[in-house]
Amino acid sequence: MHTLILGGTTFDHIVTLPKLPAPQPQTIHQAPFHEGTGSTGAGKTLPLTKLGVPNVLYSAVGDDAYGHHIRADLRAQGVVAHYLVDPAGTERHVNLMDAQGQRISMFITQASVTLPFDQAEVTGLIKDSACVVVNIIPYCQPLIPLLQGYPHPIWTDLHDYDGHNPYHQPFIAAAQYIHLSSDNLPDYRPVMEQLRAAGKRLVVCTHGAAGATLLTDEGQWLEQPAVPAAAVVDSNGAGDNFFAGFLYGFLREEPLQKCLQYGALCGSWCVGALGLVDLELSSSRLKKAWHQHFGNA
């Protein structure tokens, strides 16, 4: 059975600068850029596929050049996907990146909030899955009722949740396993405790270069330092690669600390590669690197 990933494909234009621009009129004369497939669904399915985790992506793209690129790109990398056609076109982002991997994301077009999805198709994908990841994409919210009574783990990634935004609540309510970042949570532990008190079985909070923190349903806290990247090339997708590495270990019933370590390794490699995933990622490489970094700890 597969892991089902609901939502999250965009076409991204990524501009790299030595530092993010100051809020003042200016002309930047040199701005290297690259472009290609982006967003959190693609960012999870690519590393999971390279790690040998059977998975299916269900997402929306437009019937346009950008959507055709995404389909071809993911197909060429072995991703199994089912697509909705969005009449609004493919969602596109412009990401400004600095040398430290910090980012300003601009949504220059957006996916439709609601789409005419095939309920039978989605229900079938859910029924055939052993794990579901619901990404916080607006068109995924109407899919949540289809998960009612689903007997297997449901995960969501809240990204830069601030602890209060009501938009995230349907996704939080649907999932038993939560990932989020501390970008908007300088005091993240109380929010993790609140999620645990609400019945969540696992909460993982990532801190970029500062590592990650995990809280179990039994109240155990685990900390994991980041694995330094050899070079910061492109930090887009690093959080999704961390998620994928963690989920890879979790599905193999590895100890939670080892899951965090797998996530840290995958995130580090993503930062050091152009695009959403390191093309050399594999389960054998991950296992070997784990033994090198952590096997004697």
Secondary structure in CASP SS format (residue, H / E / C, confidence):
PFRMAT SS
TARGET T0000
AUTHOR 0000-0000-0000
METHOD secondary structure of the structure
MODEL  1
M C 1.00
H E 1.00
T E 1.00
L E 1.00
I E 1.00
L E 1.00
G C 1.00
G C 1.00
T C 1.00
T E 1.00
F E 1.00
D E 1.00
H E 1.00
I E 1.00
V E 1.00
T E 1.00
L C 1.00
P C 1.00
K C 1.00
L C 1.00
P C 1.00
A C 1.00
P C 1.00
Q C 1.00
P C 1.00
Q C 1.00
T C 1.00
I C 1.00
H C 1.00
Q C 1.00
A C 1.00
P C 1.00
F E 1.00
H E 1.00
E E 1.00
G E 1.00
T E 1.00
G E 1.00
S C 1.00
T H 1.00
G H 1.00
A H 1.00
G H 1.00
K H 1.00
T H 1.00
L H 1.00
P H 1.00
L H 1.00
T H 1.00
K H 1.00
L C 1.00
G C 1.00
V C 1.00
P C 1.00
N E 1.00
V E 1.00
L E 1.00
Y E 1.00
S E 1.00
A E 1.00
V E 1.00
G C 1.00
D C 1.00
D C 1.00
A H 1.00
Y H 1.00
G H 1.00
H H 1.00
H H 1.00
I H 1.00
R H 1.00
A H 1.00
D H 1.00
L H 1.00
R H 1.00
A H 1.00
Q C 1.00
G C 1.00
V C 1.00
V E 1.00
A E 1.00
H E 1.00
Y E 1.00
L E 1.00
V E 1.00
D C 1.00
P C 1.00
A C 1.00
G C 1.00
T C 1.00
E C 1.00
R E 1.00
H E 1.00
V E 1.00
N E 1.00
L E 1.00
M E 1.00
D C 1.00
A C 1.00
Q C 1.00
G C 1.00
Q C 1.00
R E 1.00
I E 1.00
S E 1.00
M E 1.00
F E 1.00
I E 1.00
T E 1.00
Q C 1.00
A C 1.00
S C 1.00
V C 1.00
T C 1.00
L C 1.00
P C 1.00
F C 1.00
D C 1.00
Q H 1.00
A H 1.00
E H 1.00
V H 1.00
T H 1.00
G H 1.00
L H 1.00
I H 1.00
K H 1.00
D C 1.00
S E 1.00
A E 1.00
C E 1.00
V E 1.00
V E 1.00
V E 1.00
N E 1.00
I C 1.00
I C 1.00
P H 1.00
Y H 1.00
C H 1.00
Q H 1.00
P H 1.00
L H 1.00
I H 1.00
P H 1.00
L H 1.00
L H 1.00
Q C 1.00
G C 1.00
Y C 1.00
P C 1.00
H C 1.00
P C 1.00
I E 1.00
W E 1.00
T E 1.00
D E 1.00
L C 1.00
H C 1.00
D C 1.00
Y C 1.00
D C 1.00
G C 1.00
H C 1.00
N C 1.00
P H 1.00
Y H 1.00
H H 1.00
Q H 1.00
P H 1.00
F H 1.00
I H 1.00
A H 1.00
A H 1.00
A C 1.00
Q C 1.00
Y E 1.00
I E 1.00
H E 1.00
L E 1.00
S E 1.00
S C 1.00
D C 1.00
N C 1.00
L C 1.00
P C 1.00
D C 1.00
Y H 1.00
R H 1.00
P H 1.00
V H 1.00
M H 1.00
E H 1.00
Q H 1.00
L H 1.00
R H 1.00
A H 1.00
A C 1.00
G C 1.00
K C 1.00
R C 1.00
L E 1.00
V E 1.00
V E 1.00
C E 1.00
T E 1.00
H C 1.00
G H 1.00
A H 1.00
A H 1.00
G C 1.00
A E 1.00
T E 1.00
L E 1.00
L E 1.00
T E 1.00
D C 1.00
E C 1.00
G C 1.00
Q C 1.00
W E 1.00
L E 1.00
E E 1.00
Q E 1.00
P C 1.00
A C 1.00
V C 1.00
P C 1.00
A C 1.00
A C 1.00
A C 1.00
V C 1.00
V C 1.00
D C 1.00
S C 1.00
N C 1.00
G C 1.00
A H 1.00
G H 1.00
D H 1.00
N H 1.00
F H 1.00
F H 1.00
A H 1.00
G H 1.00
F H 1.00
L H 1.00
Y H 1.00
G H 1.00
F H 1.00
L H 1.00
R C 1.00
E C 1.00
E C 1.00
P C 1.00
L H 1.00
Q H 1.00
K H 1.00
C H 1.00
L H 1.00
Q H 1.00
Y H 1.00
G H 1.00
A H 1.00
L H 1.00
C H 1.00
G H 1.00
S H 1.00
W H 1.00
C H 1.00
V H 1.00
G C 1.00
A C 1.00
L C 1.00
G C 1.00
L C 1.00
V C 1.00
D C 1.00
L C 1.00
E C 1.00
L C 1.00
S C 1.00
S H 1.00
S H 1.00
R H 1.00
L H 1.00
K H 1.00
K H 1.00
A H 1.00
W H 1.00
H H 1.00
Q H 1.00
H H 1.00
F H 1.00
G C 1.00
N C 1.00
A C 1.00
END
